[in-house]
Structure formats: C-alpha cells, structure tokens
Amino acid sequence: MNEEEIFFAKGDRIVGTGMTDGVDITGLVGTVVDVQTDSVGVRFDEKYTGFHTLAGKVEFGHGYWCEKDTIQHLVDTPAVEFDAPSVMDLYG
C-alpha cells in the first residue's frame, strides 16, 4: 500500500481537483456518500448536467463517481445534510 494514499470516509467534505472519467470537477464541492476500492461516490452540492444518483443514494444530477486522486479533503468546512431521495423523486 502506498504510504501517501489518502483515505476518504462517508461524510467527508471534498473539493474536486481535476478530471475524472473525462469530466472536469475542479472546484466542485461535495460530500462523500460511498467509498469503493478505486473510486469515491460524491454528492455534489450543486446539480450538474451529466451527473446521476449514485444508484439511488442522492438526488438526480448531484452524484458522481470520482477517482481518488481527483478530489481532496476540505478543511474546516461543515457537513451538508441532505435527505436521501424517495423513489418518486428518482423516477416520479
């Protein structure tokens, strides 16, 4: 394991720092909602075209899977609370 590897946890506040899967997320701010081996599911504060629901974890247009090296932790930033979307919000 790389000793410089940065770990993310559900609830961490992050900011985008580059391109992930062909999308420039530089400066976009969000909250980690899921952590996988190679990527992090982020609920971004603002809605963006092309973003999705992270398989129903967040509202449509707010979710995106980000490569770990394209996000970094925000310091001294309070968490943003949000309610998980209902089925009607997702497909209604």
Backbone hydrogen bonds in HBPLUS format (Angstrom, degrees):
<---DONOR---> <-ACCEPTOR-->    atom                        ^
c    i                          cat <-CA-CA->   ^        H-A-AA   ^      H-
h    n   atom  resd res      DA  || num        DHA   H-A  angle D-A-AA Bond
n    s   type  num  typ     dist DA aas  dist angle  dist       angle   num
A0005-GLU N   A0002-ASN O   3.04 MM   3  5.33 165.3  2.06 115.0 118.2     1
A0012-ASP N   A0009-ALA O   2.99 MM   3  5.71 164.9  2.01 145.5 146.6     2
A0011-GLY N   A0032-VAL O   2.79 MM  21  5.19 170.6  1.80 141.0 143.6     3
A0032-VAL N   A0012-ASP O   2.86 MM  20  5.31 163.1  1.88 156.0 161.6     4
A0074-LEU N   A0013-ARG O   2.90 MM  61  5.55 162.8  1.93 136.1 134.7     5
A0014-ILE N   A0030-GLY O   2.89 MM  16  5.47 166.1  1.91 147.6 151.6     6
A0030-GLY N   A0014-ILE O   3.08 MM  16  5.47 160.2  2.12 140.1 144.0     7
A0015-VAL N   A0072-GLN O   2.90 MM  57  5.59 145.5  2.02 153.7 164.8     8
A0072-GLN N   A0015-VAL O   3.01 MM  57  5.59 148.8  2.11 147.8 157.5     9
A0016-GLY N   A0028-LEU O   2.80 MM  12  5.20 153.9  1.87 146.8 155.8    10
A0027-GLY N   A0016-GLY O   2.90 MM  11  5.18 159.6  1.94 134.3 127.4    11
A0017-THR N   A0070-THR O   2.72 MM  53  5.03 164.8  1.74 139.6 137.6    12
A0025-ILE N   A0018-GLY O   2.95 MM   7  5.68 163.2  1.98 153.6 150.7    13
A0020-THR N   A0023-VAL O   2.83 MM   3  5.26 159.6  1.87 144.4 148.8    14
A0023-VAL N   A0020-THR O   2.97 MM   3  5.26 161.8  2.00 113.8 119.9    15
A0028-LEU N   A0025-ILE O   3.01 MM   3  5.48 163.3  2.04 132.0 136.7    16
A0045-ASP N   A0029-VAL O   2.95 MM  16  6.12 170.9  1.96 152.9 153.4    17
A0031-THR N   A0043-ARG O   2.91 MM  12  5.26 156.7  1.97 134.8 139.4    18
A0043-ARG N   A0031-THR O   2.84 MM  12  5.26 171.4  1.84 155.6 155.3    19
A0033-VAL N   A0041-GLY O   2.80 MM   8  5.55 173.1  1.80 155.1 157.5    20
A0034-ASP N   A0041-GLY O   3.32 MM   7  4.67 145.2  2.45 132.1 127.8    21
A0041-GLY N   A0034-ASP O   2.67 MM   7  4.67 156.9  1.72 138.8 145.6    22
A0036-GLN N   A0039-SER O   2.85 MM   3  5.24 164.1  1.87 166.5 167.5    23
A0040-VAL N   A0066-CYS O   2.79 MM  26  5.18 153.5  1.86 145.0 154.1    24
A0066-CYS N   A0040-VAL O   2.83 MM  26  5.18 168.2  1.85 144.8 148.2    25
A0042-VAL N   A0064-TYR O   2.98 MM  22  5.54 171.2  1.98 151.8 154.5    26
A0064-TYR N   A0042-VAL O   3.06 MM  22  5.54 144.0  2.19 146.7 157.3    27
A0044-PHE N   A0062-HIS O   2.71 MM  18  5.06 161.9  1.74 159.2 152.6    28
A0048-TYR N   A0061-GLY O   2.79 MM  13  5.34 164.1  1.82 150.0 150.2    29
A0051-PHE N   A0048-TYR O   3.20 MM   3  5.68 163.1  2.23 128.4 131.4    30
A0052-HIS N   A0063-GLY O   2.85 MM  11  4.90 161.3  1.89 143.6 143.3    31
A0063-GLY N   A0052-HIS O   2.80 MM  11  4.90 150.5  1.89 153.6 146.5    32
A0057-LYS N   A0053-THR O   2.91 MM   4  5.91 120.4  2.28 147.5 160.1    33
A0058-VAL N   A0053-THR O   3.02 MM   5  4.88 159.0  2.06 139.6 141.3    34
A0057-LYS N   A0054-LEU O   3.31 MM   3  5.38 152.4  2.39 101.8 109.7    35
A0062-HIS N   A0059-GLU O   3.15 MM   3  5.77 155.6  2.21 142.2 141.5    36
A0070-THR N   A0067-GLU O   2.94 MM   3  5.55 162.2  1.97 125.9 128.0    37
A0089-ASP N   A0086-SER O   3.06 MM   3  5.11 119.6  2.44  95.5 110.4    38
A0090-LEU N   A0086-SER O   3.09 MM   4  6.43 150.4  2.18 148.3 156.3    39
A0091-TYR N   A0087-VAL O   2.82 MM   4  5.94 165.3  1.84 157.2 160.9    40
A0092-GLY N   A0088-MET O   2.62 MM   4  4.04 134.9  1.82 120.6 127.6    41
